[in-house]
Amino acid sequence: MLRLNTIAWLRSCAPSLLSLLFFCSYASAQRIQGSVLDTDGAPVAGATVLLQKAGDSSLVKGTVTGREGAFHFQGIGAGTYLVSASAANFRVVHSPSFTYTSGEDKALSTLQFTQKEVQLSNVTVTAQKPLYEQHQDRMIINVSSSVTGVGSTALDVLERSPGIIVDRQNNAISMNGKEGIVIMINGRVSRMPLSAVVQMLAGMNSSNIEKIELITTPPAQYEAEGNAGYVNLVLKVNNQYGTNGSYAATLGYGNGPVTSTSINFNHRAGRINLFGDYSVNRTAQGQDFRFYRKVMQGSTSLESFITSDRDPMVLFNNARIGLDYQLNKKTVIGALATGFYRHWTMDALNRSSILRDQRLDTLVHINNDEVNDLANYSANLNLLHNFTADEKLSLDVDYIYYRSDNPTDYLNAYFDGVGGSLFTQQTRSGKETPIRFWVSNADYSRKLGKKVNMDAGVKGSFSRFVNDVNVENLLQGAWVADKEFTARYNLEESILAAYSSFGISFNEKNSAKVGLRYEYTNSQLNTVTQKGIVDRQYGKLFPTVFFTHKLNEKNSVNLSYSRRITRPTFNDMAPFVLFVDPNTFFSGNPSLQPAISDGVKADYLYKSYIVSVGYTYETNPITNFSPRVDPVTNKQTLAAENQDSRMIVNAMISLPFKITQWWNMQNNLMGNAQELDAVYKGDRVRIKQKNFAARSVQSFKLPREFSVELSGFYRSAGLFGIYKSKAFGSMDLGAQKKFAKNRSTLRLAYDNVLNTLKFKPSVNLPEQNLVINGFLQFSYPTVRLTYTHNFGNDKLKGSRQRATSAEERERVQTN
C-alpha cells in the first residue's frame, strides 16, 4: 500500500513539476513497433529484435520482446531499415525493408518464426559498429570497434578523437578549439576538478569502454556548464540473462613498462540485475620537459632555460558495482557505487640556466620528489517509474567525495656562472583538497500527442571545497612555515536548476526541438581570517534550439543554437600559490568571472557523409595557465585569467568509404579559426590563429578472423588559451585475431610509431615583454599486447515469460 501511495504521490506531483517550466519545445514521437510469434502463432517473449539499415545491414538498435511478443523502437531517424528477430530453437526471421519518416508511428507486419531443421548448441549474433557515428547533437566513437584503441587508456582514446586536444602537462582538454569541457561517465557528470578527471582517464582501461560521445550542442536536460560541450564515456554493460562478462590483460613497453588488467560482469536473474567492473593499470614511462623564457630588464636581457627529466610511476585502481531491482511491471529502483584510487610518484631532476645578456649568470639544480594521491568514491540511488509506455518519472540522489593529497620535496642547489657553489635550499610543500557533493534531480517525460514529446526536470547541486596549502623551508635544522604561501581556504557553492523542452514534428520533412534551462548559482570563498573573498550570486537562462529538415531520402540538414556557461573551478578561484621551481609559480585567482558563450551549428548529411559548420562567441573566456612574468625578479606566475572575448569558427567533414568488402576507410577533416581578445598587464592583445586537423582510419578484414587497422592524425599549429602550439600528429598500427570457439581476442598495437606526439606551446609578445617557448613529451612509441576473453552465458533466453518495463527494454538497446 505504501508503494502504491508513493507512486500516486509522484504522479500527482507531475502538474506541479510542469509549473516550474520556463519554456516549452517539441520533439517527434518516432516509433517503430511490431510483434513476434512462434510457429503456432503464440507470442514469443524475450526474443532478440534488431533494427538494421537496409543498405548494409549495420546495427541501429536492439531490444527484446515483452510477454505479449511486442517490441518497439523510439528515437529513430528517417531512413530505410529492416528488422530481424531471433530466439533459441527458431530460424532468424527478417522483415521486408521499409522506409521510415520522422515523426511517424510505424506498425510492421507480424514476424513469425519457423522451426530450425538442425538444433545448434549455440547461436551467436554479432554486428560490427562503425568507428564513428554522427547524430544530431553528437559524434559517437565506438571504442570496441577500434583495434588500436583496445588495451590503451581512456585518455589515449580520447586524445585521438576528432577535434580533441589533450594537454597532459596542465591536465586540460579542449574540443573544437574550446576549453570549457565537461566529462560524464554513463551520463553522470563527474564533479571532480578537470585536472583530476584527466588523471583518472589516464588510468582507466579502454577495454571497459563501449563508446565515447562527443556532445557539442547539449540539449536542455544537460547542465549548462561547459562552452565546449560534453564528453560522455559509456562503459560496457552486458544485457544477456544469466551470468556473463569479460576480462582483459595488457602487457606493453615504450619508454618504460605498461601493464593493465580489467574485468566486467553482469548477472540477470528474476527481477535483479547486478553488474560491475574493476581495472588496475600501472605505467612507468619517462617524460621530457623543456622551457625557455625571455624578459627585458631595461636594456638587459634575461633568459631562462629549464629542463626537466621526469621519472613518474602511476598505479590506478578503478571499480564500479551496481544493482537494479524491478519492484513491479512499472517501477525499477537502482543503486550504484563507484570508486578509484590513484597513486602517483615522481622523481625529477630539473636544471635551470639563467643568462644575463647571453652570458651564464646562475645555475640551479633541483631534485624534486613528488607524490600525488587521488581518491574518489560516490554513491547513487535512483528510481524509475513508468506511469504508461509514454509517461515516466525518474529520481536520482548522488553523494560524491574526492580527495587529493600532494606532498612535494625540493632540494635546490645554486651555482654561479662558472660552476661555483653558492648555497643550497631545502623546501617542502603540501596540498590537501577534499571536495564533497550532494546532487539530486527529478526528470519527467510524457508523450502529449501523436507527434509531441515533453521533457522537464529540476536539479540541485551542493558542494563544499577545502584547500589546505602549506610551504615550509628548512632553516638551521628546523622546518619553518612560509606564511606567504600557507593558508586554508573554504568554498561553498550551490547550483539550482530547472528545465523544459517540447518538440514537434511539423510534417514528414520538418521537425524542431527547443528548450530552456534556468540555473541559479551561489558561491562563497573564505579563509579563517578573511571572509567574502568570493561572494557571488547570479541566475542565467540558457536556451537551446534544434531544427531538422529532410530534403529527400538521402539528404538532410540540421540547425542548432545553444547558450552555455563556463564557471571558474574551485582550484582556479582558491588564491593559493605553489611553485614548480624557485622562479615558476602556480596561483589561484579569486576574481575570476564565469564565461558565457553563444553557439550556432549547421550540419548537412548526405547518406553517411557529414559536413558541419559552427560559430561561437564567448564573453569573459577563461584561459588556463596564463603566464605573467615579472621582469624585475624573473619570476613567472601561471594562473587562470578572464579575457575580453573569443570568436571561434570551425568546420568538419566526415567521409567514410567502403573501398572493397575487406577494406573500409574513415576520414575526418577539421578546420578551426580563432580570434582571442586578451589583456596582459592592462594592455589589450589580439591573437589570431587558423589551424587544420585530419584523421584517417583504415580497417582491413583478412581471412581466418584476422584484421588490421592503420590510423593517424595531424593537427597544424593552433591556439590553446593564449598559447600557440606547433603542429603535431601520430600514426598507430594494430592487428587482431579472433578465436571464435573460445570467445577470445588477441590484439597487438603499436602506438605513436613515428614518435611525433610532442606538444610545443609558445607565447611571442615581445611588445608586452613576454616570450615563452615549451617542449613537452609524455608519449613515446609503445607496443601493447592485449588478450580478451568473454565468459558465461552468451545467448538470450527465448522462453522468458515475464513482462519488462519500457525503460528496461530501452536499457538493452544498442545506440
SEKE-697767 format. One line per 5 residues: number of its first residue (from 1); their letters; for each residue x, y, z of C-alpha. Coordinates in steps of 0.001 Angstrom, whole numbers. Last residue first. Example, Ala and Ser with C-alpha at 12.3 -4.5 7.8 and 13.67 -1.06 7.14 Angstrom:
<nodes>
2 = sa = 13670/-1060/7140  12300/-4500/7800 .
</nodes>
This chain:
<nodes>
815 = ntqvr = 22506/3054/-29815  22311/-533/-28640  19048/-1242/-26888  19162/-3348/-23735  18382/-406/-21476 .
810 = ereea = 15421/635/-23622  13718/-2630/-22768  14174/-1957/-19078  12772/1532/-19573  9610/182/-21203 .
805 = starq = 9067/-2185/-18303  9535/-5879/-18771  6790/-8506/-18901  7533/-12058/-17904  7767/-15393/-19705 .
800 = rsgkl = 11457/-15958/-20506  11340/-18589/-23236  13930/-17143/-25593  16676/-16878/-23044  19396/-14729/-24584 .
795 = kdngf = 22745/-16229/-25618  26358/-15973/-24499  26130/-17293/-20928  29439/-17055/-19084  32846/-15848/-20252 .
790 = nhtyt = 34325/-13481/-22801  38114/-13393/-23120  40416/-10510/-24065  44199/-10672/-24577  46095/-7441/-25180 .
785 = lrvtp = 49659/-6958/-26476  50941/-3382/-26379  53886/-1742/-28179  54710/1880/-27341  56395/4674/-29290 .
780 = ysfql = 56714/7513/-26762  54139/9664/-25013  54534/12416/-22409  56701/14864/-24337  56608/18555/-23539 .
775 = fgniv = 58513/21370/-25267  57961/24998/-24329  58655/28512/-25580  57916/31788/-23781  58378/35450/-24794 .
770 = lnqep = 56532/38124/-22797  57836/41696/-22617  54444/43058/-23782  55979/44288/-27083  57889/40998/-27187 .
765 = lnvsp = 54625/39026/-27415  55617/35537/-28579  53815/32924/-26481  54681/29288/-27135  53395/25731/-26828 .
760 = kfklt = 55241/22681/-28254  53463/19372/-27531  55237/16267/-28861  53380/13202/-30119  55682/12612/-33111 .
755 = nlvnd = 57426/9376/-32154  56884/7899/-35645  55032/4807/-34417  52929/6657/-31866  51196/3442/-30861 .
750 = yalrl = 51939/-143/-31908  49039/-2451/-31110  48772/-6248/-30955  45340/-7703/-30226  44296/-11224/-29227 .
745 = tsrnk = 40586/-11997/-28984  38677/-14702/-27157  35332/-16453/-27431  36777/-19989/-27042  35449/-21186/-30383 .
740 = afkkq = 35517/-17755/-32046  39225/-17090/-31651  39587/-13584/-33055  42949/-12228/-34262  43736/-8536/-34256 .
735 = agldm = 46402/-6238/-35661  47075/-2594/-34829  49122/330/-36100  49189/3939/-34927  50401/7172/-36558 .
730 = sgfak = 50695/10467/-34692  50398/14213/-35067  51917/17580/-34227  51859/21176/-35438  53045/23933/-33111 .
725 = skyig = 51007/25267/-30208  50150/28935/-29789  49486/29885/-26195  46816/32401/-25143  44380/29591/-24349 .
720 = flgas = 45466/26727/-26598  45661/28147/-30125  46697/26246/-33257  49569/24941/-35403  48543/22079/-37672 .
715 = ryfgs = 46998/18897/-36381  47685/15527/-37968  46060/12179/-37258  46772/8525/-37917  45197/5115/-38147 .
710 = levsf = 46143/1739/-39581  43966/-1216/-38594  44447/-4910/-39347  42011/-7823/-39083  42360/-11593/-38755 .
705 = erplk = 39337/-13870/-38397  40767/-16588/-40660  40865/-14337/-43754  41596/-10594/-43546  39388/-7611/-42760 .
700 = fsqvs = 41228/-4307/-43267  40414/-1055/-41482  41983/2276/-42497  41408/5164/-40091  42104/8761/-41138 .
695 = raafn = 42300/11915/-39049  42819/15457/-40238  43343/18777/-38475  43663/22332/-39759  44512/25513/-37907 .
690 = kqkir = 43846/29214/-38006  45141/31606/-35361  44528/35133/-34219  45705/36777/-31002  44616/40304/-30068 .
685 = vrdgk = 46329/41857/-27072  44941/44696/-24978  47327/46114/-22396  46402/46156/-18700  49134/43753/-17624 .
680 = yvadl = 48115/41370/-20407  44520/41510/-21688  43143/39204/-24357  40912/39490/-27429  41124/35961/-28861 .
675 = eqang = 40381/35278/-32534  40080/31647/-33534  39774/29765/-36840  39312/25991/-36939  39262/23402/-39723 .
670 = mlnnq = 38523/19708/-39455  38795/16739/-41826  37625/13277/-40784  38308/10203/-42904  37008/6666/-42314 .
665 = mnwwq = 38150/3885/-44666  36900/332/-45012  38739/-2500/-46783  37541/-6121/-46850  34397/-5866/-48969 .
660 = tikfp = 36154/-3211/-51015  36754/542/-50794  33950/1260/-48346  34359/4955/-47769  33509/7183/-44803 .
655 = lsima = 33961/10932/-45290  33274/13167/-42289  33795/16890/-42896  34195/19345/-40024  34127/23132/-39776 .
650 = nvimr = 35024/25548/-37011  34641/29255/-36359  35671/30537/-32933  35374/34042/-31516  36828/34930/-28109 .
645 = sdqne = 36173/37824/-25772  37685/40062/-23118  39979/37648/-21287  39445/36164/-17826  42566/34613/-16313 .
640 = aaltq = 43646/31259/-14914  47067/31359/-13321  50740/30748/-14118  53220/33065/-12376  56733/33575/-13742 .
635 = kntvp = 59522/35084/-11656  62302/36989/-13393  62520/39291/-10316  62433/42648/-12136  60871/41424/-15386 .
630 = dvrps = 57889/39941/-13507  56466/37331/-15867  52745/36583/-16170  51638/33382/-17859  48032/32253/-18474 .
625 = fntip = 47712/28752/-17049  44057/28442/-18057  42310/30933/-20326  38812/31782/-19119  36596/33478/-21702 .
620 = nteyt = 34922/36672/-20446  32445/36737/-23359  32307/33863/-25849  31149/33906/-29469  30819/30512/-31161 .
615 = ygvsv = 30342/29606/-34853  29844/26107/-36275  29969/24296/-39627  29315/20586/-40128  29549/18418/-43287 .
610 = iysky = 28601/14755/-42988  28715/11748/-45313  26679/8672/-44297  23889/9269/-46842  24246/13000/-47465 .
605 = lydak = 24119/14909/-44202  24472/18684/-43872  25042/20012/-40394  24723/23583/-39094  25885/24918/-35719 .
600 = vgdsi = 25274/28067/-33699  26990/28997/-30448  26540/31538/-27695  29102/31571/-24892  29103/32916/-21325 .
595 = apqls = 32244/32923/-19152  32014/32968/-15351  34149/35545/-13501  37577/35041/-11950  38487/37462/-9151 .
590 = pngsf = 39609/34683/-6773  42618/33815/-8989  44722/30835/-7954  48480/30595/-8487  51036/28262/-9989 .
585 = ftnpd = 54604/29522/-9628  57871/29417/-11559  61080/31106/-10307  62154/28828/-7435  60884/25767/-9305 .
580 = vflvf = 57400/24328/-9737  55932/26614/-7093  52538/26597/-5427  50458/29709/-4628  46905/29581/-3262 .
575 = pamdn = 44134/32067/-4076  41316/29481/-4425  39464/30532/-7589  41115/28254/-10174  41135/25255/-7835 .
570 = ftprt = 37396/25591/-7273  36758/25793/-10990  35633/29029/-12606  32216/28606/-14266  31880/28056/-18006 .
565 = irrsy = 28364/28858/-19223  26489/27767/-22364  23935/29177/-24830  22661/26953/-27621  21682/27142/-31295 .
560 = slnvs = 21078/24302/-33754  20474/23595/-37439  20323/20126/-39027  20011/19465/-42786  19022/16281/-44620 .
555 = nkenl = 19830/14421/-47838  19443/10776/-48832  15685/10168/-48637  14844/13752/-49523  15417/17278/-48242 .
550 = khtff = 14830/16331/-44622  14815/19433/-42459  15873/19285/-38820  15710/22140/-36302  17283/22272/-32850 .
545 = vtpfl = 17036/25195/-30402  18587/25606/-26955  18024/28408/-24424  20125/29024/-21291  18720/31485/-18758 .
540 = kgyqr = 21060/32778/-16037  20952/33483/-12300  23716/35064/-10246  25129/35082/-6735  28770/35786/-5841 .
535 = dvigk = 30676/36278/-2624  34348/35440/-3295  36980/36620/-844  33931/37089/1396  35530/36369/4731 .
530 = qtvtn = 39192/36680/5683  40711/35288/8878  39627/31647/8781  39517/31729/4986  36512/32319/2768 .
525 = lqsnt = 35028/31613/-675  31225/31739/-1169  29447/30844/-4434  25679/30950/-5175  24495/29912/-8645 .
520 = yeyrl = 20995/29984/-10139  20388/27978/-13326  17480/28248/-15750  17127/25917/-18732  15079/26492/-21868 .
515 = gvkas = 14212/24118/-24655  13570/23865/-28364  13083/20839/-30587  12122/21039/-34226  10844/18806/-37018 .
510 = nkenf = 10483/19211/-40761  10286/16679/-43590  7400/14378/-42716  5437/17213/-41168  5642/19642/-38266 .
505 = sigfs = 7206/17073/-35960  7017/18616/-32531  9274/19027/-29559  8928/20251/-26002  11779/21011/-23653 .
500 = syaal = 11822/22031/-20018  14463/22959/-17486  15021/23745/-13820  18263/24465/-11967  19711/25180/-8524 .
495 = iseel = 23502/25461/-8148  25100/25662/-4711  28679/26527/-3843  30759/26511/-677  34456/27376/-736 .
490 = nyrat = 36882/27062/2136  40541/28125/2003  43447/27172/4266  46718/29108/4034  50489/28798/3683 .
485 = fekda = 52277/30600/814  53119/33940/2402  53355/32340/5855  56371/30236/4881  56333/27643/7648 .
480 = vwagq = 59653/26836/9321  61129/23326/9330  64091/23092/11710  67770/22207/11076  69022/25772/10850 .
475 = llnev = 66260/26732/8408  64476/24076/6362  61692/25888/4479  57987/25085/4692  55033/25577/2292 .
470 = nvdnv = 51455/24751/3247  48195/24596/1304  44820/23386/2629  42072/23714/16  38605/22807/1291 .
465 = frsfs = 35622/22559/-1065  31947/22153/-319  29301/21311/-2883  25531/21449/-3291  23861/20561/-6605 .
460 = gkvga = 20095/20837/-7122  18092/19715/-10129  14638/20142/-11625  13089/18481/-14663  11079/18582/-17841 .
455 = dmnvk = 10748/16575/-21045  7782/16670/-23417  7004/14679/-26544  4643/15593/-29392  3721/13772/-32601 .
450 = kglkr = 790/11579/-31555  153/13739/-28575  1432/14690/-25164  4088/11985/-24813  5464/12482/-21347 .
445 = sydan = 8821/12933/-19682  9718/13821/-16090  13176/14242/-14596  13902/14735/-10885  17346/15665/-9589 .
440 = svwfr = 19591/15406/-6556  23286/16192/-6091  25278/16270/-2858  28962/16994/-3355  32066/16865/-1164 .
435 = iptek = 35586/18085/-2005  38780/17306/-51  41969/19086/-1160  45246/18614/671  48276/20493/-625 .
430 = gsrtq = 51771/20098/726  55103/21794/236  58713/21073/1098  61824/23191/784  65556/22622/1110 .
425 = qtfls = 67916/25378/-92  71541/25086/-1096  74150/27839/-1444  76612/29439/-3871  78620/26571/-5378 .
420 = ggvgd = 80998/27594/-8148  80020/26484/-11645  81436/29412/-13647  78168/31367/-13829  77404/30916/-10142 .
415 = fyanl = 75786/27845/-8595  72550/27300/-6640  71364/23913/-5282  67651/23385/-4644  66387/20280/-2822 .
410 = ydtpn = 62598/20175/-3209  60066/17875/-1536  56414/17570/-2626  53240/16453/-829  50007/16238/-2917 .
405 = dsryy = 46964/14747/-1197  43789/14964/-3273  40343/13966/-2004  37011/13473/-3711  33631/12554/-2244 .
400 = iydvd = 30399/12272/-4216  26849/11712/-2942  24128/11278/-5543  20309/11256/-5436  18252/10430/-8540 .
395 = lslke = 14539/10420/-9397  12971/9312/-12689  9425/9886/-13922  7722/8262/-16903  4943/8748/-19441 .
390 = datfn = 4514/7161/-22889  4501/3441/-22018  2372/4337/-19020  3065/5510/-15487  6624/4293/-15967 .
385 = hllnl = 8523/4702/-12699  12302/4990/-12419  14050/5272/-9073  17679/6081/-8385  20225/5878/-5589 .
380 = nasyn = 23826/6861/-6345  27036/6524/-4365  30441/8066/-4997  34074/7397/-4206  37219/9277/-5094 .
375 = aldnv = 40851/9084/-4070  43822/10896/-5579  47359/10511/-4239  50033/12802/-5667  53581/12215/-4503 .
370 = ednni = 56545/14368/-5558  60318/14191/-5197  62182/17054/-6941  65952/17406/-7082  66539/20929/-8319 .
365 = hvltd = 69773/22185/-9883  70002/25988/-10307  72671/27690/-12424  73229/31448/-12399  74767/34122/-14681 .
360 = lrqdr = 75617/32464/-17991  76219/35211/-20558  73572/35951/-23218  72885/39427/-21827  72143/37810/-18465 .
355 = lissr = 71645/34082/-18771  69794/31899/-16248  70239/28119/-16540  67675/25945/-14736  68110/22203/-14324 .
350 = nladm = 65399/19921/-13029  65963/16318/-11936  62676/14572/-11291  61494/11686/-9133  57775/11084/-9435 .
345 = twhry = 55043/9247/-7585  51386/8818/-8493  48938/6679/-6535  45422/6750/-7996  42414/5343/-6157 .
340 = fgtal = 39016/4921/-7747  35439/4492/-6640  31949/3762/-7831  28716/2692/-6142  25396/2347/-7963 .
335 = agivt = 21917/1696/-6629  18717/1018/-8531  14948/1055/-8328  12630/-64/-11127  8896/578/-11313 .
330 = kknlq = 6317/-259/-13961  5960/-4043/-14030  6775/-4298/-10340  9626/-3631/-7927  12254/-4353/-10575 .
325 = ydlgi = 15665/-4276/-8915  18784/-2732/-10440  22171/-3210/-8753  25506/-1547/-9395  29223/-2070/-8881 .
320 = rannf = 32130/74/-10103  35888/-110/-9541  39044/1773/-10618  42596/1199/-9395  45488/3270/-10782 .
315 = lvmpd = 49206/2905/-10170  51295/5710/-11640  55071/5931/-11886  56929/9101/-12863  60576/9563/-13935 .
310 = rdsti = 60935/13177/-15033  63934/14818/-16692  63160/18539/-16514  64972/21195/-18497  64778/24964/-17943 .
305 = fsels = 66494/27681/-19989  65951/31192/-18623  66881/34404/-20437  67336/37903/-19005  68047/40677/-21496 .
300 = tsgqm = 69391/43977/-20216  68251/47240/-21833  65533/47828/-19236  65160/44470/-17602  63942/42574/-20673 .
295 = vkryf = 62300/39192/-20364  62975/35845/-22049  61523/32419/-21446  62552/28895/-22354  61079/25567/-21278 .
290 = rfdqg = 61922/21881/-21687  60026/18852/-20422  60844/15143/-21064  58854/12295/-19546  59799/8754/-18527 .
285 = qatrn = 57318/5910/-18598  56152/3866/-15606  52548/2762/-16051  50450/510/-13855  46776/-49/-14528 .
280 = vsydg = 44101/-1790/-12457  40545/-2413/-13579  37262/-3411/-11978  33745/-3822/-13334  30182/-4209/-12121 .
275 = flnir = 26706/-5541/-12719  23768/-6997/-10811  20335/-7168/-12467  17555/-8473/-10244  13893/-9110/-11025 .
270 = garhn = 14387/-12745/-11943  18036/-13312/-12816  20464/-11089/-14672  24166/-11118/-13711  26679/-8835/-15433 .
265 = fnist = 30452/-8839/-15274  33441/-6678/-16102  37140/-7429/-15714  40313/-5434/-16257  44082/-5858/-16296 .
260 = stvpg = 46834/-3381/-17102  50568/-3187/-17730  52829/-569/-19337  56632/-757/-18900  59042/2097/-19695 .
255 = ngygl = 59790/4420/-22613  57511/2114/-24569  56575/-1325/-23308  53373/-3288/-23156  51452/-6052/-21464 .
250 = taays = 47660/-5990/-21432  45086/-8250/-19768  41359/-8466/-20453  38298/-9923/-18760  34766/-10488/-19973 .
245 = gntgy = 31232/-10842/-18709  28441/-13324/-18115  25955/-14561/-15567  22395/-15380/-16574  20444/-13221/-18981 .
240 = qnnvk = 22212/-11126/-21591  22416/-7347/-21375  26160/-6932/-20847  27006/-3321/-19969  30222/-1713/-21187 .
235 = lvlnv = 31026/1788/-20051  29714/4860/-21842  32146/7767/-21615  30320/11047/-22206  32311/14084/-23358 .
230 = ygang = 30199/17203/-23005  30103/20658/-24553  32765/23206/-25490  31067/26047/-23580  30953/23951/-20418 .
225 = eaeyq = 28217/24134/-17776  24627/24447/-18984  23631/21170/-17324  22034/18689/-19683  18242/18464/-19915 .
220 = apptt = 18273/21492/-22237  20039/19761/-25140  23847/19587/-25485  25405/21052/-28642  28926/19567/-28971 .
215 = ileik = 28229/16171/-27421  31305/13992/-28109  30057/10522/-27110  32612/7823/-26262  31787/4140/-26709 .
210 = einss = 31845/715/-25053  34573/1379/-22503  35832/-1429/-20221  38716/-2339/-22546  39742/1345/-22507 .
205 = nmgal = 41408/851/-19118  41066/3948/-16932  44376/5284/-15592  44818/8320/-17838  41069/8904/-17527 .
200 = mqvva = 41511/9429/-13773  44377/11872/-14377  42201/13859/-16757  39367/13795/-14202  41711/15170/-11526 .
195 = slpmr = 42676/18149/-13714  39008/18604/-14631  38140/19133/-10976  35828/16376/-9707  32086/16518/-10219 .
190 = svrgn = 31998/13872/-12961  28643/14373/-14654  26521/11244/-14991  25512/10020/-18458  27417/6748/-18219 .
185 = imivi = 30552/8656/-17218  30413/12380/-17945  33247/14837/-18567  32514/18551/-19035  34555/20764/-21387 .
180 = gekgn = 35219/24504/-21364  38468/24638/-23387  37110/25344/-26856  39147/24794/-30051  36867/22062/-31350 .
175 = msian = 37202/20248/-28016  39770/21164/-25359  41203/19083/-22537  43352/20077/-19551  45727/18280/-17181 .
170 = nqrdv = 48344/21064/-17350  51162/18860/-18620  48787/16390/-20236  47231/18970/-22579  44713/16876/-24527 .
165 = iigps = 43284/18213/-27813  40015/16757/-29127  38538/17726/-32534  38278/14151/-33807  39311/11551/-31200 .
160 = relvd = 42970/10500/-30819  43360/12116/-27385  40097/10492/-26273  41456/7022/-26998  44694/7720/-25101 .
155 = latsg = 42724/9302/-22235  40542/6197/-21899  43666/4078/-21607  45183/1551/-24032  44318/-2137/-24356 .
150 = vgtvs = 41784/-1612/-27143  42196/1615/-29133  44360/198/-31916  41795/-2418/-32954  38919/49/-32889 .
145 = ssvni = 35332/-1247/-32931  35198/-1508/-29116  35828/2238/-28911  32690/3126/-30860  33182/6873/-31207 .
140 = imrdq = 29842/8702/-31249  29522/12264/-32577  26884/14470/-31016  23890/16794/-31411  22067/15456/-34473 .
135 = hqeyl = 23965/12180/-34692  27280/11313/-36369  28642/7769/-35932  32358/6982/-35911  34121/3588/-35638 .
130 = pkqat = 31303/1829/-37463  29542/-906/-35487  30180/-4564/-36219  27111/-6728/-35636  27225/-10127/-33988 .
125 = vtvns = 24640/-12861/-33480  25942/-16039/-31823  23929/-19234/-31827  24976/-22086/-29572  24275/-25825/-29347 .
120 = lqvek = 22654/-25915/-32759  19429/-27802/-33420  19100/-28653/-37100  15907/-28108/-39123  15130/-24938/-37236 .
115 = qtfql = 11440/-24218/-36726  9869/-21195/-38407  9352/-17884/-36633  6642/-15359/-37351  7228/-11584/-37663 .
110 = tslak = 3971/-9615/-37638  3770/-6806/-40181  5245/-3553/-39021  3431/-606/-37440  5196/2739/-37991 .
105 = degst = 4174/5755/-35934  5799/8520/-37975  7523/11600/-36535  10430/11457/-38973  9966/9119/-41938 .
100 = ytfsp = 10597/5362/-42119  11092/3429/-45344  10762/-343/-45271  12875/-3418/-45975  10951/-6687/-45728 .
95 = shvvr = 11044/-8217/-42260  13607/-10834/-41343  13329/-14118/-39430  16211/-15978/-37767  15345/-19663/-37547 .
90 = fnaas = 13953/-20933/-34263  15217/-23195/-31448  16543/-20255/-29369  15351/-16843/-30473  15994/-14424/-33325 .
85 = asvly = 14244/-11429/-34871  15320/-9218/-37765  14037/-5753/-38710  14744/-3824/-41914  15509/-159/-42483 .
80 = tgagi = 15362/2729/-44944  15822/6147/-43390  14437/8847/-41129  15861/8978/-37634  14839/6640/-34836 .
75 = gqfhf = 14131/7983/-31353  11947/5071/-30383  11988/1341/-31193  9184/-1077/-30320  8626/-4699/-29389 .
70 = agerg = 5658/-6952/-28708  5731/-10715/-28005  2967/-10386/-25425  5416/-11021/-22569  7841/-8402/-23851 .
65 = tvtgk = 10177/-8620/-26840  13892/-7824/-26629  15762/-4774/-27985  18396/-3741/-30496  19256/-504/-32238 .
60 = vlssd = 20964/724/-35419  23008/-2319/-36487  24567/-2276/-39936  22652/-4349/-42520  24481/-2520/-45358 .
55 = gakql = 21698/-770/-47288  18681/-1824/-45244  19979/-278/-42038  19253/-2577/-39137  16770/-2768/-36248 .
50 = lvtag = 17478/-5908/-34238  14972/-7956/-32223  16109/-10607/-29710  13208/-12722/-28494  12480/-12498/-24758 .
45 = avpag = 8769/-13259/-25087  7367/-15093/-28101  3640/-14603/-28719  1733/-17720/-29929  1073/-18268/-33655 .
40 = dtdlv = 1960/-21966/-33614  5361/-21471/-35285  6237/-18693/-32793  5034/-15093/-32961  6899/-11747/-32884 .
35 = sgqir = 5317/-8300/-32630  5659/-4840/-34148  6552/-1239/-33412  8527/1657/-34885  8164/4929/-33011 .
30 = qasay = 9459/8403/-33846  7424/10539/-31416  8840/13908/-32523  10196/16520/-30140  8639/19885/-29086 .
25 = scffl = 9550/22894/-27019  8258/24688/-23953  9897/27283/-21742  10293/28172/-18129  8893/25038/-16610 .
20 = lslls = 8359/25070/-12871  4593/24754/-13238  5178/21468/-15042  6600/19987/-11854  3424/20870/-10045 .
15 = pacsr = 1445/19018/-12727  3725/15954/-12245  3486/15935/-8463  261/13923/-8528  2134/11178/-10339 .
10 = lwait = 4756/11013/-7608  2036/10916/-4947  263/8050/-6710  3564/6178/-6901  4152/6696/-3190 .
5 = nlrlm = 617/5631/-2316  1087/2450/-4337  4407/1715/-2581  2875/2354/852  0/0/0 .
</nodes>
